[in-house]
Amino acid sequence: GIWVEETDALLPDSKNSFVYNGQKYPAAVLCDILHMETAVQIDTNGYCSDFYKGMPVITRNDFGKGKAYYLATASEHDFYINFINDICSKISVSPLLPYSKDIEVTCRSDASNRYLFIMNHSGKSNTVQLPCDMTDVIRGRKYKKGVVRLNPYDVLILGSALRGTQPA
């Protein structure tokens, strides 16, 4: 879908920028100068400055039943959150829990139960929003739907029954 002609390695204090969904984001570290063949540009106007002003930053190539995205630079955390959320919403993928900084959530299930593994990777307390009543499968503590506080570096393994089955 694309080919990279050149890569501009930026000095540590140098930055370029690009616009995605009306928001300006920094382009840092490396800026690929690319050409599209079958891919389409999905950023607004490419890089905002330098000799490659207007060259694509974000492309998408549709192939068979799949889509490949190419990011020609490194940006900030907020860009990646917005970009991934946009892609996920287009394909009806939703997070297990609402986003919370420094929290990792994974899910496992069997025929009758769903288990959330919730890890706080921070040295500070953090909160998550539970979608339903759940039980801590290690400690036996019951949690009601709503906000739950996790201690620094805490891990919770919470279980709930799938609809139409008995609780874990």
Backbone as CSV, one residue per row, in Angstrom:
resi,resn,N_x,N_y,N_z,CA_x,CA_y,CA_z,C_x,C_y,C_z
1,GLY,0.769,-1.201,0.000,0.000,0.000,0.000,0.819,1.279,0.000
2,ILE,2.043,1.252,0.578,2.909,2.440,0.622,4.350,2.020,0.370
3,TRP,5.200,2.993,0.117,6.638,2.759,0.164,7.303,3.988,0.768
4,VAL,8.329,3.735,1.583,9.030,4.805,2.295,10.255,5.199,1.487
5,GLU,10.267,6.468,1.096,11.386,7.003,0.310,12.571,7.348,1.195
6,GLU,12.262,7.908,2.363,13.323,8.419,3.232,12.789,8.526,4.650
7,THR,13.682,8.484,5.626,13.320,8.703,7.019,14.151,9.854,7.560
8,ASP,13.477,10.854,8.096,14.151,12.005,8.697,14.260,11.760,10.197
9,ALA,15.489,11.604,10.678,15.724,11.428,12.118,15.831,12.812,12.740
10,LEU,14.890,13.128,13.630,14.852,14.454,14.236,15.771,14.530,15.451
11,LEU,16.355,15.698,15.648,17.142,15.932,16.856,16.212,15.899,18.065
12,PRO,16.750,15.616,19.257,15.883,15.498,20.443,14.983,16.703,20.701
13,ASP,15.439,17.915,20.388,14.609,19.100,20.645,13.823,19.544,19.412
14,SER,13.868,18.775,18.330,13.129,19.098,17.101,11.822,18.334,17.057
15,LYS,10.817,18.974,16.496,9.520,18.320,16.318,8.875,18.849,15.048
16,ASN,8.087,18.011,14.438,7.202,18.416,13.366,5.804,18.237,13.948
17,SER,4.779,18.267,13.132,3.428,18.032,13.642,2.536,17.580,12.500
18,PHE,1.333,17.137,12.870,0.316,16.715,11.913,-1.044,16.905,12.566
19,VAL,-2.091,16.883,11.763,-3.449,17.062,12.263,-4.244,15.788,11.992
20,TYR,-4.890,15.290,13.045,-5.760,14.123,12.935,-7.072,14.446,13.635
21,ASN,-8.177,14.309,12.921,-9.520,14.613,13.459,-9.591,15.999,14.093
22,GLY,-8.991,16.971,13.442,-9.055,18.349,13.906,-8.113,18.706,15.040
23,GLN,-7.326,17.766,15.512,-6.402,17.990,16.635,-4.965,17.925,16.120
24,LYS,-4.156,18.893,16.507,-2.750,18.917,16.120,-1.924,18.110,17.118
25,TYR,-1.067,17.225,16.594,-0.218,16.369,17.419,1.237,16.522,17.007
26,PRO,2.161,16.309,17.941,3.581,16.369,17.584,4.016,15.133,16.801
27,ALA,4.958,15.343,15.904,5.641,14.256,15.198,7.082,14.322,15.666
28,ALA,7.579,13.241,16.273,8.894,13.287,16.905,9.724,12.057,16.538
29,VAL,10.986,12.111,16.853,11.978,11.048,16.720,12.293,10.758,15.252
30,LEU,11.366,10.100,14.554,11.545,9.789,13.137,10.312,10.225,12.358
31,CYS,10.534,10.752,11.166,9.429,11.102,10.273,9.692,10.436,8.927
32,ASP,8.884,9.419,8.612,9.012,8.751,7.318,8.400,9.614,6.231
33,ILE,9.062,9.645,5.117,8.539,10.318,3.927,8.058,9.194,3.022
34,LEU,6.755,9.067,2.896,6.212,7.906,2.203,5.343,8.284,1.023
35,HIS,5.154,7.300,0.167,4.310,7.452,-1.020,3.259,6.354,-0.988
36,MET,2.032,6.726,-1.326,0.920,5.775,-1.307,0.760,5.142,-2.685
37,GLU,0.520,3.856,-2.674,0.172,3.155,-3.903,-1.293,2.749,-3.834
38,THR,-1.636,1.807,-2.970,-3.042,1.416,-2.803,-3.627,1.931,-1.489
39,ALA,-2.796,2.500,-0.636,-3.256,3.037,0.650,-3.909,4.397,0.462
40,VAL,-4.698,4.805,1.475,-5.296,6.140,1.492,-4.802,6.886,2.728
41,GLN,-4.698,8.184,2.600,-4.248,9.038,3.696,-5.426,9.316,4.615
42,ILE,-5.227,9.135,5.931,-6.330,9.403,6.852,-6.043,10.540,7.826
43,ASP,-4.812,11.094,7.817,-4.596,12.330,8.568,-5.114,13.473,7.701
44,THR,-5.177,14.677,8.264,-5.821,15.780,7.555,-5.009,16.312,6.376
45,ASN,-3.779,16.750,6.606,-2.982,17.368,5.538,-1.528,16.948,5.542
46,GLY,-1.194,15.842,6.167,0.202,15.418,6.225,0.987,16.227,7.241
47,TYR,2.306,16.141,7.117,3.183,16.902,8.014,2.920,18.386,7.841
48,CYS,3.067,19.149,8.921,2.759,20.584,8.896,3.933,21.456,8.469
49,SER,5.156,20.911,8.502,6.303,21.755,8.166,7.456,20.937,7.608
50,ASP,8.527,21.600,7.314,9.780,21.046,6.803,9.648,20.744,5.308
51,PHE,10.694,20.186,4.728,10.694,19.967,3.286,9.687,18.910,2.845
52,TYR,9.139,18.156,3.786,8.145,17.142,3.449,6.742,17.549,3.896
53,LYS,6.536,18.851,4.053,5.212,19.371,4.407,4.169,18.808,3.431
54,GLY,3.058,18.309,3.986,1.977,17.765,3.167,2.090,16.276,2.877
55,MET,3.252,15.672,3.143,3.404,14.230,2.920,2.565,13.475,3.962
56,PRO,1.967,12.338,3.597,1.096,11.597,4.513,1.806,11.144,5.780
57,VAL,1.060,11.172,6.887,1.561,10.696,8.179,0.856,9.397,8.565
58,ILE,-0.460,9.331,8.369,-1.239,8.150,8.738,-1.937,7.631,7.485
59,THR,-1.711,6.359,7.184,-2.358,5.766,6.022,-3.084,4.483,6.426
60,ARG,-4.042,4.107,5.577,-4.765,2.847,5.750,-4.795,2.135,4.410
61,ASN,-4.483,0.860,4.436,-4.556,0.048,3.228,-5.546,-1.087,3.470
62,ASP,-6.581,-1.146,2.638,-7.563,-2.222,2.725,-7.071,-3.367,1.851
63,PHE,-7.069,-4.564,2.437,-6.604,-5.727,1.686,-7.449,-6.927,2.092
64,GLY,-8.160,-7.489,1.153,-9.060,-8.600,1.478,-10.073,-8.135,2.512
65,LYS,-10.191,-8.882,3.602,-11.117,-8.517,4.676,-10.452,-7.658,5.750
66,GLY,-9.169,-7.345,5.576,-8.438,-6.627,6.607,-8.059,-5.210,6.243
67,LYS,-7.520,-4.517,7.225,-7.034,-3.146,7.061,-5.693,-3.047,7.776
68,ALA,-4.751,-2.394,7.129,-3.438,-2.151,7.740,-3.252,-0.645,7.863
69,TYR,-2.839,-0.210,9.042,-2.584,1.203,9.278,-1.081,1.415,9.401
70,TYR,-0.597,2.531,8.862,0.821,2.859,8.973,0.938,4.257,9.561
71,LEU,1.700,4.373,10.641,1.981,5.661,11.269,3.423,5.992,10.946
72,ALA,3.637,7.073,10.239,4.961,7.407,9.728,5.838,8.153,10.726
73,THR,5.390,8.279,11.946,6.139,9.014,12.960,5.765,8.513,14.348
74,ALA,6.428,9.046,15.345,6.066,8.804,16.742,5.356,10.056,17.253
75,SER,4.356,9.861,18.094,3.625,11.002,18.632,3.450,10.834,20.129
76,GLU,2.461,11.550,20.694,2.225,11.512,22.134,1.116,10.535,22.489
77,HIS,1.036,10.217,23.761,0.076,9.242,24.285,-1.367,9.569,23.876
78,ASP,-1.766,10.825,23.995,-3.142,11.205,23.673,-3.503,10.872,22.229
79,PHE,-2.563,11.039,21.304,-2.832,10.682,19.915,-3.165,9.198,19.804
80,TYR,-2.337,8.356,20.405,-2.552,6.912,20.288,-3.884,6.487,20.896
81,ILE,-4.248,7.078,22.028,-5.542,6.769,22.642,-6.674,7.131,21.681
82,ASN,-6.640,8.343,21.112,-7.689,8.783,20.192,-7.715,7.946,18.915
83,PHE,-6.550,7.647,18.378,-6.449,6.877,17.144,-7.003,5.458,17.342
84,ILE,-6.563,4.780,18.381,-7.035,3.420,18.647,-8.535,3.410,18.958
85,ASN,-9.005,4.384,19.727,-10.446,4.471,20.018,-11.254,4.643,18.733
86,ASP,-10.759,5.462,17.800,-11.452,5.663,16.524,-11.538,4.360,15.739
87,ILE,-10.431,3.653,15.636,-10.427,2.386,14.895,-11.371,1.391,15.557
88,CYS,-11.275,1.262,16.861,-12.119,0.302,17.585,-13.600,0.614,17.440
89,SER,-13.961,1.890,17.506,-15.378,2.244,17.392,-15.918,1.926,16.000
90,LYS,-15.089,2.015,14.969,-15.528,1.707,13.606,-15.793,0.217,13.415
91,ILE,-15.167,-0.622,14.218,-15.355,-2.068,14.064,-16.078,-2.676,15.274
92,SER,-16.724,-1.823,16.054,-17.543,-2.247,17.202,-16.751,-3.028,18.255
93,VAL,-15.518,-2.612,18.512,-14.718,-3.172,19.595,-14.749,-2.168,20.734
94,SER,-15.129,-2.620,21.917,-15.204,-1.697,23.049,-14.295,-2.196,24.169
95,PRO,-13.829,-1.294,25.022,-12.950,-1.706,26.122,-13.712,-2.536,27.153
96,LEU,-12.980,-3.371,27.873,-13.588,-4.174,28.937,-14.117,-3.284,30.050
97,LEU,-13.364,-2.224,30.371,-13.751,-1.227,31.369,-13.400,0.143,30.810
98,PRO,-14.038,1.212,31.286,-13.637,2.546,30.847,-12.144,2.779,31.108
99,TYR,-11.499,3.525,30.220,-10.062,3.776,30.314,-9.688,4.394,31.659
100,SER,-8.626,3.894,32.238,-8.057,4.439,33.459,-6.541,4.314,33.350
101,LYS,-5.852,5.426,33.480,-4.397,5.440,33.332,-3.742,4.437,34.281
102,ASP,-2.752,3.725,33.761,-1.951,2.755,34.523,-2.698,1.484,34.902
103,ILE,-3.888,1.281,34.359,-4.663,0.072,34.653,-4.667,-0.826,33.420
104,GLU,-4.389,-2.103,33.647,-4.481,-3.105,32.579,-5.611,-4.061,32.932
105,VAL,-6.443,-4.375,31.958,-7.569,-5.272,32.177,-7.572,-6.337,31.082
106,THR,-7.658,-7.585,31.483,-7.845,-8.683,30.541,-9.037,-9.502,31.000
107,CYS,-9.571,-10.286,30.095,-10.768,-11.068,30.403,-10.581,-12.512,29.957
108,ARG,-11.078,-13.412,30.754,-11.150,-14.827,30.413,-12.551,-15.287,30.787
109,SER,-13.052,-16.250,30.051,-14.377,-16.766,30.382,-14.448,-18.248,30.058
110,ASP,-15.400,-18.892,30.698,-15.714,-20.280,30.383,-17.208,-20.323,30.057
111,ALA,-17.784,-21.486,30.064,-19.185,-21.618,29.667,-20.146,-20.840,30.557
112,SER,-19.763,-20.592,31.820,-20.716,-19.949,32.719,-20.208,-18.695,33.432
113,ASN,-18.900,-18.427,33.390,-18.356,-17.296,34.141,-17.433,-16.435,33.298
114,ARG,-17.375,-15.173,33.694,-16.459,-14.207,33.092,-15.535,-13.732,34.197
115,TYR,-14.239,-13.676,33.915,-13.251,-13.242,34.891,-12.476,-12.049,34.346
116,LEU,-12.424,-10.981,35.142,-11.613,-9.814,34.792,-10.359,-9.820,35.650
117,PHE,-9.208,-9.707,35.012,-7.924,-9.579,35.684,-7.569,-8.100,35.586
118,ILE,-7.557,-7.420,36.727,-7.356,-5.969,36.760,-6.061,-5.692,37.510
119,MET,-5.116,-5.035,36.825,-3.803,-4.766,37.410,-3.520,-3.272,37.424
120,ASN,-3.154,-2.769,38.586,-2.748,-1.376,38.738,-1.223,-1.331,38.626
121,HIS,-0.713,-0.775,37.541,0.727,-0.707,37.305,1.362,0.551,37.902
122,SER,0.634,1.244,38.749,1.098,2.510,39.316,1.449,2.359,40.791
123,GLY,2.335,3.231,41.244,2.671,3.311,42.659,1.650,4.117,43.438
124,LYS,0.548,4.502,42.778,-0.523,5.265,43.414,-1.832,4.483,43.327
125,SER,-2.738,4.781,44.249,-4.070,4.181,44.177,-4.745,4.613,42.882
126,ASN,-5.637,3.776,42.400,-6.334,4.052,41.151,-7.746,3.499,41.260
127,THR,-8.637,3.898,40.372,-10.001,3.392,40.403,-10.393,2.828,39.044
128,VAL,-11.354,1.907,39.082,-11.978,1.375,37.875,-13.480,1.373,38.080
129,GLN,-14.199,1.349,36.984,-15.664,1.341,37.010,-16.137,-0.053,36.608
130,LEU,-16.717,-0.793,37.548,-17.213,-2.136,37.257,-18.577,-2.067,36.575
131,PRO,-18.793,-2.910,35.549,-20.052,-2.878,34.810,-21.194,-3.630,35.506
132,CYS,-20.854,-4.456,36.513,-21.867,-5.256,37.203,-21.307,-5.693,38.557
133,ASP,-22.131,-6.299,39.386,-21.652,-6.870,40.644,-20.672,-7.993,40.318
134,MET,-19.571,-8.052,41.070,-18.552,-9.073,40.826,-17.983,-9.551,42.149
135,THR,-17.327,-10.714,42.126,-16.723,-11.296,43.320,-15.234,-11.487,43.107
136,ASP,-14.439,-11.051,44.086,-12.990,-11.278,44.063,-12.770,-12.776,44.292
137,VAL,-12.261,-13.477,43.292,-12.163,-14.937,43.393,-11.041,-15.393,44.316
138,ILE,-10.124,-14.509,44.691,-9.048,-14.867,45.616,-9.476,-14.602,47.061
139,ARG,-10.019,-13.417,47.325,-10.351,-13.007,48.692,-11.809,-13.256,49.069
140,GLY,-12.661,-13.534,48.087,-14.073,-13.769,48.367,-14.890,-12.511,48.579
141,ARG,-14.279,-11.342,48.485,-14.989,-10.080,48.705,-15.932,-9.798,47.540
142,LYS,-17.116,-9.279,47.870,-18.106,-8.938,46.846,-18.030,-7.443,46.548
143,TYR,-18.069,-7.101,45.266,-18.049,-5.714,44.822,-19.341,-5.416,44.072
144,LYS,-19.931,-4.277,44.375,-21.131,-3.827,43.669,-20.716,-3.103,42.391
145,LYS,-21.630,-3.070,41.436,-21.429,-2.308,40.207,-21.044,-0.878,40.584
146,GLY,-20.024,-0.331,39.916,-19.599,1.040,40.198,-18.100,1.128,40.407
147,VAL,-17.681,2.153,41.105,-16.262,2.465,41.272,-15.613,1.555,42.315
148,VAL,-14.453,1.010,41.964,-13.655,0.188,42.876,-12.254,0.773,42.922
149,ARG,-11.699,0.904,44.123,-10.351,1.448,44.303,-9.342,0.312,44.362
150,LEU,-8.240,0.485,43.636,-7.123,-0.461,43.686,-5.945,0.212,44.361
151,ASN,-5.310,-0.481,45.277,-4.111,0.023,45.933,-2.949,0.034,44.940
152,PRO,-1.849,0.711,45.280,-0.687,0.698,44.382,-0.267,-0.741,44.058
153,TYR,-0.020,-1.010,42.798,0.435,-2.312,42.283,-0.495,-3.466,42.644
154,ASP,-1.737,-3.172,42.906,-2.709,-4.192,43.296,-3.189,-4.964,42.067
155,VAL,-3.643,-6.182,42.310,-4.237,-7.040,41.291,-5.553,-7.572,41.837
156,LEU,-6.591,-7.488,41.030,-7.882,-8.089,41.379,-8.243,-9.089,40.295
157,ILE,-8.747,-10.226,40.704,-9.332,-11.180,39.768,-10.792,-11.293,40.173
158,LEU,-11.652,-10.723,39.338,-13.071,-10.636,39.666,-13.881,-11.523,38.746
159,GLY,-14.826,-12.242,39.322,-15.674,-13.129,38.546,-17.120,-12.716,38.599
160,SER,-17.831,-13.016,37.525,-19.281,-12.815,37.491,-19.877,-13.883,36.594
161,ALA,-21.104,-14.236,36.886,-21.795,-15.237,36.075,-22.222,-14.614,34.756
162,LEU,-22.108,-15.379,33.694,-22.674,-14.949,32.442,-24.182,-15.031,32.525
163,ARG,-24.887,-14.292,31.727,-26.352,-14.276,31.785,-26.915,-15.687,31.674
164,GLY,-27.855,-15.979,32.548,-28.525,-17.266,32.515,-27.782,-18.379,33.249
165,THR,-26.700,-18.041,33.973,-25.954,-19.056,34.719,-25.838,-18.624,36.178
166,GLN,-25.352,-19.507,37.030,-25.159,-19.212,38.445,-23.833,-18.471,38.638
167,PRO,-23.705,-17.627,39.695,-22.468,-16.882,39.959,-21.261,-17.791,40.198
168,ALA,-20.077,-17.208,39.934,-18.802,-17.924,40.152,-18.582,-18.198,41.616
